[in-house]
Amino acid sequence: MHVKKDDYVIVLSGKDKNKKGKILHSYPKKNRVTVEGVNVIKKHQKPSYANPDGGIIKKEGPIHASNVLLFCENCEKGVRTRAKIDEEMKKKIRVCVKCGYEFDKS
């Protein structure tokens, strides 16, 4: 997948188009991600030990990974990324196609 947990992304399509948020969960086998504040659904929950009142709760549902793009702070928009090998850390990092900003550098 081109995005992973804790990335800051922008949504490209659907009812939450142009919303930005952090990825809370990533499901690589299903190619889906859960983004903070996006695709909020209402779930009816029965009373349990953890939630004795039960009721209707709001939570984020997963969306397809192709509907999000990594958000670049330099470009201030969603961008595609390329892979680049970092020589000193000996690992692959993601780089913005437009400006060359390195996302995984830390």
C-alpha positions as CSV (number, residue, x, y, z in Angstrom):
1,M,0.0,0.0,0.0
2,H,1.1,3.5,-0.7
3,V,0.0,4.8,2.8
4,K,0.5,3.5,6.3
5,K,-0.6,4.1,9.9
6,D,0.0,7.6,11.3
7,D,0.3,9.2,7.8
8,Y,-1.6,12.5,7.2
9,V,-3.8,12.0,4.1
10,I,-6.5,13.8,2.0
11,V,-9.6,12.0,0.8
12,L,-10.1,12.1,-3.0
13,S,-13.7,10.9,-3.5
14,G,-16.9,10.0,-1.7
15,K,-19.0,11.9,0.7
16,D,-16.0,13.1,2.7
17,K,-14.1,14.5,-0.4
18,N,-11.3,17.0,0.5
19,K,-11.2,16.1,4.2
20,K,-7.8,15.6,5.8
21,G,-6.9,13.3,8.6
22,K,-4.5,10.9,10.2
23,I,-4.7,7.2,9.4
24,L,-5.8,5.3,12.5
25,H,-5.7,1.7,11.1
26,S,-4.4,0.1,8.0
27,Y,-5.8,-3.2,6.5
28,P,-3.3,-4.2,3.8
29,K,-5.0,-7.5,2.9
30,K,-8.3,-5.7,2.1
31,N,-6.5,-2.6,0.8
32,R,-8.5,-0.3,3.1
33,V,-7.6,2.4,5.7
34,T,-9.5,4.1,8.5
35,V,-9.0,7.8,8.6
36,E,-9.7,10.0,11.6
37,G,-13.0,11.9,11.1
38,V,-13.8,10.4,7.7
39,N,-16.7,8.0,6.9
40,V,-18.2,8.3,10.4
41,I,-20.9,5.6,10.9
42,K,-23.5,5.1,13.6
43,K,-23.4,1.7,15.3
44,H,-26.2,0.3,17.5
45,Q,-24.5,-1.4,20.5
46,K,-26.1,-3.7,23.0
47,P,-25.3,-3.1,26.7
48,S,-22.2,-4.9,27.9
49,Y,-19.8,-4.8,30.8
50,A,-17.6,-2.2,29.1
51,N,-20.6,-0.1,28.0
52,P,-23.5,-0.7,30.4
53,D,-25.8,1.8,28.8
54,G,-25.4,0.5,25.2
55,G,-27.0,2.9,22.7
56,I,-25.8,4.4,19.4
57,I,-22.1,5.1,19.1
58,K,-20.2,6.9,16.3
59,K,-17.1,5.5,14.8
60,E,-14.9,5.7,11.7
61,G,-15.4,3.1,9.0
62,P,-12.8,2.0,6.6
63,I,-12.4,3.4,3.1
64,H,-10.5,2.1,0.1
65,A,-6.8,3.0,0.0
66,S,-7.1,4.3,-3.6
67,N,-9.4,7.1,-2.4
68,V,-6.7,8.8,-0.3
69,L,-3.4,10.5,-1.2
70,L,-0.5,11.4,1.1
71,F,-0.6,15.0,2.1
72,C,2.6,17.0,1.5
73,E,3.3,20.0,3.7
74,N,5.5,21.7,1.2
75,C,3.0,21.4,-1.7
76,E,0.0,21.8,0.6
77,K,-2.0,19.2,-1.4
78,G,-2.3,15.4,-1.9
79,V,0.6,14.0,-3.9
80,R,1.8,10.8,-5.5
81,T,5.0,9.3,-4.1
82,R,8.0,7.5,-5.5
83,A,10.3,5.1,-3.7
84,K,13.9,6.1,-3.2
85,I,16.7,4.2,-1.5
86,D,18.4,6.1,1.4
87,E,22.1,5.3,1.4
88,E,22.9,6.1,5.0
89,M,19.9,4.3,6.6
90,K,19.9,1.5,4.0
91,K,16.1,1.5,3.6
92,K,13.4,2.5,1.1
93,I,11.7,5.9,1.8
94,R,8.7,7.6,0.1
95,V,9.4,10.9,-1.8
96,C,7.0,13.5,-3.1
97,V,6.9,13.5,-6.9
98,K,6.5,17.3,-7.2
99,C,8.9,18.8,-4.7
100,G,11.1,15.9,-3.5
101,Y,10.0,16.0,0.2
102,E,11.0,12.8,2.0
103,F,8.1,11.4,4.1
104,D,9.9,8.5,6.0
105,K,13.0,10.4,6.9
106,S,13.4,10.4,10.7
